[in-house]
Amino acid sequence: KIQGKPITYHSPREPFRHLGVELTMDLNYKHHFKSTYHKIKKQIQHLKGSYASTNQKLRIIETCIRPAIAYAFAAAPYTPTQIKALDGLMTQATKHAYRLSIGMSTAAAHQDKSRGGLGCHSLEVEYHLICQQNLVRALNDQGPRGTITRALFDMQKTGVDLLTAQRCVEHMPSLQRYSLRMRQLLSLKQCKTRLLKRNKEHDILEDMNKLAETIDTLLPTDKCWTDLLV
């Protein structure tokens, strides 16, 4: 109890908002995308119905709407399909601000103004830039996060050299998912966060060891992930 009131149970699959990001304990980021998509769509609808001038609408798109989307790029992974969906909202808003048909070429909308476009560049620019910045920070980290990240890169490179092209295509997506989940579990362990499974406390290290054994099986190298967890 807190201040005499019982703590309510929150399902690990139910989203909760933390610092503006919709999170779940099972690390499902689809809730955040849906929330962001509907929020931005509503904002753009209001913008279309406003009496703001073209320049004012463009300024709102670039200084308010775009940063609102890019805010969570560092915390929530997006798929290319999701980025494309958000890009569609941005280009539609830009076309409407210029009083152009939504049937206008999206490539032209993404093109720079100096080249005859509308200057509404794709959100992939911000997304990949932020991802690369976070990757550099992770590689330069002197703690466990950096150790795991550098080992991941080293073992993926070794795996690419060892496996045939066909097996690389088969296993690399799985390795990427396993490695991402490993880093997420490591972050939870460093923050001393408890995981609940069927309302009982679950050992994070047990899951990390299982993932490490799976990765070691897919990438038979002289280095083992299980050694990093000791």
Secondary structure, DSSP 4 states (H G I P E B T S, - for coil): -BTTBPPPP--TTS-EEETTEEE-TT---HHHHHHHHHHHHHHHHHHHTS---HHHHHHHIIIIIHHHHHTTTTTS---HHHHHHHHHHHHHHHHHHTT--TTS-HHHHHS-GGGTS-----THHHHHHHHHHHHHHHHH--SHHHHHHHHHHHHHHHHHHHS-HHHHHHHHHHHHHHHHHHHHHHHHHHTTPPEEETTEEE-HHHHHHHHHHHHHHHS--SS-HHHHT-
